[in-house]
Amino acid sequence: MSVRIFVPKDASALALGSERVATALTREIEARGLDATIVRNGSRGLHWLEPMIEVETPEGRIAYGPVKASDVASLLDAGLATGGTHPLCLGKTEELPFLKNQTRLTFARCGIVDPLSLADYRAHDGLKGLERAVTLSPADIVTHVTESGLRGRGGAGFPTGIKWKTVLDTPGDRKYIVCNADEGDSGTFADRMIMEGDPFVLIEGMAIAGIATGATKGFVYIRSEYPHAITTMTQAVEIAHKAGVLGSSVLGSAKAFDIEIRTGAGAYVCGEETALLNSLEGKRGIVRAKPPLPAHKGLFNSPTVINNVISLASVPIIMDKGPVYYKDFGMGRSRGTIPIQIAGNVKHGGLYEAAFGLTLGQIVDEIGGGTATGRPVKAVQVGGPLGAYFPRALFDTPFDYEAFAAKDGLIGHAGITIFDDTADMLKQARFAMEFCAIESCGKCTPCRIGSTRGVETADKIAQGIEPEKNMALLADLCNTMKFGSLCALGGFTPYPVTSAMNHFPDDFRPAPLVEAAE
């Protein structure tokens, strides 16, 4: 029987040389006449060990990493095909602490299956949720999702079931499911990992959403900076069509659902749902005023569900295992699991899926292993470039929507970026304003003008020009943007700015003058 060797084709692994490793491995296997098959899987999410290759053995998968192309010959000499000992051997993959301690529900198959093998997907419990959904009424499916407690994983945390019920109850000749895969937050990669490592789970989740709401067409809006995700999703949709998972008869039922892949032009603001809809319609990606809500009048003026990738990818397990199973994980009103993306100046960066409730300190110190530089952690930004900066004094905050909101923070898409004690928080505050100024769609004055004035004011503070007066002005600008902006881009930009001002005041004071030596 041919041994299977897994070499990830995820963008993170490719960036670290996995294609060269796969090429070298193919060449060596052919030269040695070995009976081995290379499977291009997704990443497991242990980014500091990429490229991490695995071999299937009777005792389970054995991992090796990080592997370079120059390591391949010595790995095969050491018996890679049978899980042989080598300095790069990490042991059984499932026993690696970073993986072993996770609760992988949404990412259960990521890094395990061949992303484009529907047979592999089925063999790992794929399509069970959709098979159940086609036997239920739309209202029953919506009830399942509502009772599970699933909330939007894209950042807003809005209850998914309520959104679906609104679309179900809204009459319309045509309804749509739109998957927001415009993952623009720096330091986030969960959506990309799903699309590149387990695309069928997203397709399954979208099909369930379509059946639940009466929608017959779905669009996946993927940012142009994700070429590998676009390719994988396009191929997966074609495979699903041919297999009858999508089309005029979903899994042989009387339900119809189709999916199209659309590429966005890379505007950050198109991650906002109404700007995304405008872009899908071929218009300029600017924010729409609400009401009407997209659930009532969305894409092409029709009732539309807009959900993030992770929200939709979480639905199949809810339908398969039941809402009580999913709701049993988490804390408070934050139910289920959340894929935490650990990035920045950190020793063990990657994706860690766990139930809500871990403290920020556990994530940074125990899971992330502290900073890569070995210096003390100064700040952690949670929720992407518009998230608040938390100091170590707030590291006891549990990862929970309400707990973070109570500390003037937000979970967002669950990306966390770690900074050591060399970070200048005034510069970070300025960056937030500059980011908003560059990415603003220009529709509303608080965001368009406020962010530009924010950059100018931060520069004046840095130059020591009337610091107290300009600090007050910066705080006033933040207040205006927070409550006056049309969407979350302008509304959330104050979070990193005000948190930096409040928690790291010393960075906003003028540097003391050094007297010249006589």
C-alpha positions as CSV (number, residue, x, y, z in Angstrom):
1,M,0.0,0.0,0.0
2,S,1.3,3.4,-1.0
3,V,2.4,5.6,2.0
4,R,0.8,9.1,2.1
5,I,3.1,12.0,2.8
6,F,1.3,15.3,3.5
7,V,3.0,18.6,2.3
8,P,0.8,21.7,3.0
9,K,-0.2,24.0,0.1
10,D,-1.6,26.6,2.4
11,A,-0.4,30.2,1.6
12,S,1.5,30.4,4.9
13,A,3.4,27.2,4.1
14,L,4.0,28.2,0.5
15,A,5.5,31.5,1.8
16,L,7.9,29.5,3.8
17,G,9.0,27.2,1.0
18,S,6.6,24.2,1.0
19,E,6.5,24.2,-2.8
20,R,10.3,23.7,-2.9
21,V,9.9,20.9,-0.3
22,A,7.2,19.2,-2.4
23,T,9.3,19.4,-5.6
24,A,12.4,17.9,-3.8
25,L,10.3,15.2,-2.2
26,T,8.7,14.2,-5.6
27,R,12.2,14.1,-7.2
28,E,13.7,12.0,-4.4
29,I,10.7,9.6,-4.3
30,E,11.0,9.0,-8.0
31,A,14.8,8.6,-7.9
32,R,14.5,6.0,-5.1
33,G,11.6,4.1,-6.5
34,L,9.5,4.5,-3.4
35,D,5.9,3.7,-3.2
36,A,4.7,7.0,-1.8
37,T,2.0,9.5,-2.7
38,I,2.3,13.2,-1.9
39,V,-1.0,14.8,-0.6
40,R,-1.1,18.7,-0.7
41,N,-3.1,19.4,2.4
42,G,-3.9,22.7,4.2
43,S,-1.9,24.0,7.2
44,R,-2.6,22.7,10.7
45,G,-1.9,26.3,11.8
46,L,1.4,25.9,13.6
47,H,3.1,28.5,11.6
48,W,6.4,28.6,13.4
49,L,6.9,24.9,12.3
50,E,5.9,25.4,8.6
51,P,6.6,23.8,6.3
52,M,5.5,21.0,8.5
53,I,5.2,17.7,6.6
54,E,3.4,14.6,7.9
55,V,3.6,10.9,7.1
56,E,0.7,8.4,7.7
57,T,1.7,5.4,9.8
58,P,-0.2,2.6,11.5
59,E,0.3,4.5,14.8
60,G,-1.0,7.8,13.4
61,R,0.5,10.7,11.6
62,I,4.1,11.7,12.4
63,A,5.1,15.3,11.9
64,Y,8.4,16.8,10.8
65,G,9.3,20.5,10.7
66,P,10.2,23.1,9.8
67,V,11.4,21.3,6.7
68,K,13.6,22.8,4.0
69,A,14.1,21.3,0.5
70,S,17.7,20.5,1.5
71,D,16.4,18.3,4.4
72,V,14.4,16.0,2.2
73,A,17.2,13.5,1.3
74,S,18.3,13.1,4.9
75,L,14.6,12.7,6.0
76,L,14.2,9.8,3.5
77,D,17.5,8.3,4.6
78,A,16.2,8.3,8.1
79,G,13.0,6.4,7.1
80,L,10.5,9.3,6.7
81,A,8.2,6.9,4.9
82,T,7.8,4.8,8.1
83,G,7.9,7.7,10.6
84,G,11.6,7.3,11.3
85,T,13.6,9.3,13.8
86,H,15.3,12.5,12.6
87,P,16.3,15.8,14.3
88,L,13.3,17.4,12.6
89,C,10.9,14.8,13.9
90,L,8.2,16.3,16.1
91,G,6.5,13.1,17.0
92,K,2.8,12.3,16.6
93,T,1.0,15.3,15.2
94,E,-2.0,15.0,17.4
95,E,0.2,14.9,20.5
96,L,1.8,18.3,19.8
97,P,0.7,20.5,22.8
98,F,-0.4,23.4,20.5
99,L,-2.8,21.0,18.7
100,K,-3.7,18.6,21.5
101,N,-5.1,21.2,23.8
102,Q,-7.4,22.8,21.1
103,T,-11.1,22.2,20.6
104,R,-11.3,21.9,16.9
105,L,-14.9,22.0,15.7
106,T,-14.9,24.3,12.7
107,F,-11.3,23.4,11.9
108,A,-11.7,19.7,12.6
109,R,-10.6,18.7,9.1
110,C,-8.2,21.5,8.3
111,G,-4.7,20.1,7.6
112,I,-6.0,16.6,7.8
113,V,-7.9,16.1,4.5
114,D,-7.0,16.6,0.9
115,P,-8.8,19.9,0.4
116,L,-10.1,19.0,-3.0
117,S,-11.1,15.4,-2.3
118,L,-14.9,15.1,-1.7
119,A,-14.3,11.5,-0.7
120,D,-11.9,12.6,1.9
121,Y,-14.3,15.2,3.1
122,R,-17.1,12.6,3.5
123,A,-14.8,10.2,5.2
124,H,-14.3,12.8,7.9
125,D,-18.0,13.4,8.6
126,G,-18.4,15.9,5.8
127,L,-21.9,16.6,4.4
128,K,-23.7,15.1,7.4
129,G,-25.1,18.5,8.3
130,L,-26.4,19.1,4.8
131,E,-27.8,15.6,4.6
132,R,-29.8,16.4,7.7
133,A,-30.8,19.9,6.6
134,V,-32.5,18.7,3.4
135,T,-34.8,16.6,5.5
136,L,-35.9,19.5,7.7
137,S,-38.1,22.6,7.1
138,P,-36.4,25.9,6.8
139,A,-37.8,27.1,10.1
140,D,-36.4,24.0,11.9
141,I,-32.9,24.7,10.5
142,V,-33.1,28.3,11.6
143,T,-34.2,27.1,15.1
144,H,-31.2,24.8,15.3
145,V,-28.8,27.7,14.4
146,T,-30.6,30.1,16.8
147,E,-30.5,27.6,19.7
148,S,-26.8,26.9,19.2
149,G,-26.0,30.5,20.2
150,L,-23.8,31.0,17.1
151,R,-22.9,34.6,16.6
152,G,-21.2,36.3,13.6
153,R,-17.5,35.5,13.7
154,G,-16.6,38.3,11.3
155,G,-16.5,40.9,14.1
156,A,-19.9,42.2,15.0
157,G,-21.0,39.1,17.0
158,F,-24.6,39.4,15.8
159,P,-26.7,36.3,16.4
160,T,-26.7,34.2,13.2
161,G,-30.1,32.6,13.7
162,I,-31.8,36.0,14.0
163,K,-30.3,37.2,10.8
164,W,-31.4,34.0,9.0
165,K,-34.9,34.2,10.4
166,T,-35.2,37.8,9.2
167,V,-34.4,36.7,5.6
168,L,-36.6,33.6,5.9
169,D,-39.6,35.8,7.0
170,T,-39.0,38.5,4.4
171,P,-40.8,37.8,1.1
172,G,-38.8,38.0,-2.1
173,D,-38.7,36.6,-5.6
174,R,-35.0,35.9,-5.2
175,K,-32.9,35.6,-2.1
176,Y,-29.1,35.4,-1.7
177,I,-26.4,34.1,0.6
178,V,-23.3,36.2,0.5
179,C,-20.1,34.9,2.2
180,N,-17.8,37.7,3.3
181,A,-14.4,36.4,2.6
182,D,-12.8,39.8,2.4
183,E,-10.5,39.1,5.3
184,G,-8.7,42.4,5.5
185,D,-7.6,42.6,9.1
186,S,-3.8,42.5,9.6
187,G,-2.8,39.4,11.5
188,T,-5.9,37.4,10.6
189,F,-5.9,34.3,8.4
190,A,-8.7,31.9,9.7
191,D,-10.9,32.5,6.6
192,R,-8.0,31.9,4.3
193,M,-7.1,28.7,6.1
194,I,-10.6,27.3,5.8
195,M,-10.9,28.2,2.1
196,E,-7.5,26.7,1.3
197,G,-7.6,23.7,3.7
198,D,-11.3,22.7,3.9
199,P,-13.3,24.5,1.2
200,F,-16.2,22.0,1.2
201,V,-17.2,22.9,4.8
202,L,-17.8,26.5,3.6
203,I,-19.8,25.2,0.6
204,E,-21.8,23.0,2.9
205,G,-22.5,25.8,5.3
206,M,-23.7,28.1,2.5
207,A,-25.9,25.4,1.1
208,I,-27.5,24.9,4.5
209,A,-28.0,28.7,4.8
210,G,-29.7,28.7,1.4
211,I,-32.1,25.9,2.3
212,A,-32.9,27.6,5.6
213,T,-33.8,31.0,4.2
214,G,-35.2,30.1,0.7
215,A,-32.1,31.5,-1.1
216,T,-31.1,29.7,-4.3
217,K,-27.9,31.6,-5.1
218,G,-24.7,32.2,-3.1
219,F,-21.7,34.4,-3.7
220,V,-18.3,34.0,-2.1
221,Y,-16.6,37.4,-2.1
222,I,-12.8,36.8,-1.7
223,R,-10.2,39.5,-1.6
224,S,-7.8,39.6,-4.6
225,E,-4.8,39.2,-2.2
226,Y,-5.9,35.5,-1.7
227,P,-5.1,33.9,-5.1
228,H,-4.6,30.4,-3.6
229,A,-7.9,30.6,-1.8
230,I,-9.7,31.8,-5.0
231,T,-8.2,28.9,-7.0
232,T,-9.1,26.3,-4.3
233,M,-12.6,27.6,-3.8
234,T,-13.3,27.8,-7.6
235,Q,-12.1,24.1,-8.0
236,A,-14.1,23.0,-5.0
237,V,-17.3,24.6,-6.3
238,E,-16.9,22.8,-9.6
239,I,-16.3,19.5,-7.8
240,A,-19.4,20.0,-5.7
241,H,-21.5,20.8,-8.8
242,K,-20.4,17.6,-10.5
243,A,-21.1,15.5,-7.4
244,G,-24.7,17.0,-7.0
245,V,-23.8,18.8,-3.7
246,L,-24.8,22.0,-5.5
247,G,-27.2,22.7,-8.4
248,S,-30.8,22.3,-9.1
249,S,-31.1,19.3,-6.8
250,V,-28.9,19.5,-3.7
251,L,-28.0,16.0,-2.6
252,G,-30.9,14.6,-4.7
253,S,-33.5,16.8,-2.9
254,A,-36.0,19.2,-4.3
255,K,-33.8,22.1,-3.0
256,A,-31.7,24.1,-5.4
257,F,-28.6,26.1,-4.5
258,D,-25.7,27.5,-6.6
259,I,-22.5,29.3,-5.7
260,E,-20.3,31.7,-7.6
261,I,-16.8,32.9,-6.6
262,R,-16.2,36.6,-6.9
263,T,-12.9,38.5,-6.5
264,G,-12.8,41.8,-4.7
265,A,-10.3,44.5,-5.6
266,G,-8.7,44.7,-2.2
267,A,-10.5,47.6,-0.5
268,Y,-10.6,47.2,3.3
269,V,-13.9,48.9,3.5
270,C,-15.5,46.2,1.3
271,G,-15.3,44.0,4.4
272,E,-18.3,46.1,5.6
273,E,-21.4,44.3,4.4
274,T,-23.1,47.1,2.4
275,A,-19.8,48.2,0.7
276,L,-19.3,44.6,-0.2
277,L,-22.8,44.4,-1.7
278,N,-22.1,47.5,-3.8
279,S,-18.9,45.9,-5.0
280,L,-20.7,42.7,-5.9
281,E,-23.2,44.7,-8.0
282,G,-20.3,46.3,-9.9
283,K,-20.5,49.6,-8.2
284,R,-18.0,51.6,-6.2
285,G,-17.4,49.9,-2.8
286,I,-18.9,52.6,-0.6
287,V,-21.0,52.1,2.5
288,R,-24.8,52.3,2.2
289,A,-26.9,54.0,4.8
290,K,-29.1,51.7,6.9
291,P,-32.0,51.1,7.0
292,P,-32.9,49.2,4.9
293,L,-31.0,46.3,6.3
294,P,-29.4,43.8,3.8
295,A,-31.7,41.2,5.3
296,H,-34.6,43.1,3.8
297,K,-33.1,44.7,0.8
298,G,-29.6,43.6,0.1
299,L,-27.9,42.2,-3.0
300,F,-29.8,43.5,-6.1
301,N,-32.4,44.9,-3.7
302,S,-33.3,41.3,-2.5
303,P,-33.3,39.7,0.9
304,T,-29.8,38.7,1.6
305,V,-27.9,36.8,4.3
306,I,-24.3,38.1,4.7
307,N,-22.1,36.0,6.9
308,N,-18.4,35.6,7.5
309,V,-16.5,32.5,6.4
310,I,-16.2,31.1,9.9
311,S,-19.8,31.7,10.7
312,L,-20.9,29.7,7.7
313,A,-18.2,27.0,8.2
314,S,-19.5,26.5,11.8
315,V,-23.0,25.6,10.7
316,P,-22.4,22.0,9.4
317,I,-21.3,20.7,12.8
318,I,-24.3,22.4,14.4
319,M,-26.6,20.6,12.0
320,D,-24.7,17.3,12.4
321,K,-24.2,17.2,16.2
322,G,-27.2,19.4,17.2
323,P,-27.4,22.9,18.8
324,V,-27.0,21.6,22.4
325,Y,-23.6,20.0,21.5
326,Y,-22.3,23.3,20.1
327,K,-23.8,25.5,22.7
328,D,-22.1,23.4,25.4
329,F,-18.8,25.1,24.6
330,G,-18.1,28.7,25.6
331,M,-19.2,31.1,28.3
332,G,-22.0,33.6,28.8
333,R,-23.5,34.7,25.5
334,S,-20.4,33.6,23.6
335,R,-21.1,30.0,22.7
336,G,-19.2,27.5,20.7
337,T,-15.5,27.9,19.7
338,I,-13.5,30.7,18.2
339,P,-10.4,30.4,16.0
340,I,-7.9,32.7,17.6
341,Q,-5.2,33.9,15.2
342,I,-1.9,34.7,17.1
343,A,0.5,37.0,15.2
344,G,3.0,39.8,15.7
345,N,6.0,39.5,17.9
346,V,5.3,36.1,19.2
347,K,7.1,32.8,19.6
348,H,4.4,30.4,18.6
349,G,2.2,32.2,16.0
350,G,-0.7,30.4,14.4
351,L,-4.3,29.4,14.6
352,Y,-5.7,28.1,17.9
353,E,-9.3,27.0,18.0
354,A,-10.8,26.9,21.5
355,A,-14.1,27.5,23.4
356,F,-14.7,31.0,24.5
357,G,-13.3,31.7,27.9
358,L,-9.5,31.5,27.8
359,T,-8.0,34.6,29.3
360,L,-5.9,36.9,27.2
361,G,-2.9,36.0,29.4
362,Q,-3.3,32.3,28.7
363,I,-3.4,33.0,25.0
364,V,-0.3,35.2,24.9
365,D,1.9,33.6,27.6
366,E,1.0,29.9,27.5
367,I,-0.2,29.3,24.0
368,G,1.8,31.9,22.2
369,G,4.9,31.4,24.4
370,G,5.5,35.1,24.8
371,T,7.4,37.3,22.4
372,A,9.7,36.1,19.7
373,T,12.4,38.6,20.9
374,G,12.2,37.4,24.4
375,R,11.5,40.9,25.7
376,P,8.5,41.6,27.9
377,V,5.0,41.9,26.3
378,K,3.9,45.5,26.3
379,A,0.6,45.4,24.4
380,V,-1.7,43.1,22.7
381,Q,-4.1,44.4,20.0
382,V,-7.2,42.2,19.7
383,G,-9.6,42.5,16.8
384,G,-7.4,43.6,13.9
385,P,-6.1,47.1,13.1
386,L,-9.3,48.6,14.6
387,G,-9.0,46.7,17.9
388,A,-8.0,48.1,21.3
389,Y,-4.5,47.7,22.8
390,F,-4.6,45.8,26.0
391,P,-1.8,46.1,28.6
392,R,-0.7,43.2,30.8
393,A,-3.0,44.7,33.5
394,L,-5.9,43.4,31.5
395,F,-4.6,40.0,30.7
396,D,-7.1,38.4,33.0
397,T,-9.9,39.4,30.6
398,P,-11.6,36.2,29.3
399,F,-12.0,35.8,25.5
400,D,-15.7,36.7,25.4
401,Y,-17.6,39.3,23.4
402,E,-19.2,41.0,26.5
403,A,-16.0,40.7,28.6
404,F,-14.0,42.6,26.0
405,A,-16.7,45.2,25.4
406,A,-16.7,45.8,29.2
407,K,-13.0,46.7,28.9
408,D,-13.6,49.0,25.9
409,G,-12.3,46.4,23.5
410,L,-13.6,44.1,20.9
411,I,-12.9,40.5,19.7
412,G,-13.6,41.3,16.1
413,H,-12.3,38.5,13.8
414,A,-10.3,37.1,16.8
415,G,-6.9,38.2,15.5
416,I,-4.4,39.1,18.2
417,T,-1.2,40.9,17.5
418,I,1.5,41.0,20.2
419,F,4.0,43.8,20.8
420,D,7.1,43.8,23.0
421,D,8.3,46.7,25.2
422,T,10.0,48.5,22.3
423,A,6.7,49.4,20.7
424,D,5.8,53.1,20.6
425,M,2.1,53.4,21.2
426,L,1.9,56.9,19.9
427,K,3.1,55.7,16.6
428,Q,0.6,52.8,16.8
429,A,-2.2,55.3,17.5
430,R,-1.1,57.4,14.5
431,F,-1.0,54.2,12.3
432,A,-4.7,53.5,13.2
433,M,-5.7,57.0,12.0
434,E,-3.5,56.8,8.9
435,F,-5.0,53.3,8.1
436,C,-8.5,54.7,8.4
437,A,-7.6,57.7,6.2
438,I,-6.2,55.5,3.5
439,E,-9.0,52.9,3.6
440,S,-12.0,55.2,4.1
441,C,-14.6,55.1,1.3
442,G,-15.2,58.8,1.8
443,K,-18.9,58.5,2.3
444,C,-19.1,60.2,5.7
445,T,-17.3,63.2,7.1
446,P,-16.3,61.9,10.5
447,C,-14.3,59.0,9.0
448,R,-13.0,60.9,5.9
449,I,-11.9,64.1,7.6
450,G,-11.6,62.9,11.2
451,S,-8.9,60.3,10.4
452,T,-6.9,62.8,8.4
453,R,-7.0,65.3,11.2
454,G,-6.2,62.5,13.6
455,V,-2.9,61.9,11.8
456,E,-2.0,65.6,11.9
457,T,-2.8,65.8,15.6
458,A,-0.8,62.7,16.4
459,D,2.2,64.2,14.6
460,K,1.8,67.4,16.6
461,I,1.9,65.4,19.8
462,A,5.0,63.6,18.7
463,Q,6.7,67.0,17.9
464,G,5.8,68.3,21.4
465,I,3.5,71.0,20.0
466,E,0.9,71.9,22.7
467,P,0.7,68.3,23.8
468,E,-2.2,68.7,26.4
469,K,-4.3,70.7,23.9
470,N,-3.7,68.2,21.1
471,M,-4.3,65.2,23.3
472,A,-7.7,66.7,24.1
473,L,-8.3,67.3,20.4
474,L,-7.4,63.7,19.6
475,A,-9.8,62.4,22.2
476,D,-12.5,64.7,20.8
477,L,-11.9,63.5,17.3
478,C,-12.2,59.9,18.5
479,N,-15.5,60.6,20.2
480,T,-16.9,62.2,17.0
481,M,-15.7,59.3,14.8
482,K,-17.0,56.7,17.2
483,F,-20.5,58.1,17.3
484,G,-20.8,59.9,14.0
485,S,-19.3,57.5,11.4
486,L,-21.6,55.6,9.1
487,C,-19.9,52.2,9.5
488,A,-17.4,50.4,11.7
489,L,-14.3,51.6,9.9
490,G,-14.6,55.1,11.3
491,G,-16.6,53.9,14.3
492,F,-13.9,51.5,15.5
493,T,-10.8,53.4,14.6
494,P,-11.0,55.2,18.0
495,Y,-10.5,51.9,19.8
496,P,-6.8,51.5,19.2
497,V,-6.2,55.3,19.6
498,T,-8.0,55.8,22.9
499,S,-6.8,52.5,24.4
500,A,-3.2,53.6,23.5
501,M,-3.8,57.0,25.1
502,N,-5.4,55.5,28.3
503,H,-3.1,52.5,28.9
504,F,0.2,53.9,27.7
505,P,0.1,57.6,28.6
506,D,3.9,57.8,28.9
507,D,4.3,57.2,25.2
508,F,2.2,60.4,24.5
509,R,4.4,62.7,26.6
510,P,7.2,64.7,25.0
511,A,10.6,63.1,25.3
512,P,12.7,65.0,27.9
513,L,15.2,67.5,26.5
514,V,18.8,66.3,26.8
515,E,21.0,69.3,27.7
516,A,24.1,69.6,25.6
517,A,27.4,68.9,27.3
518,E,29.4,72.0,28.0
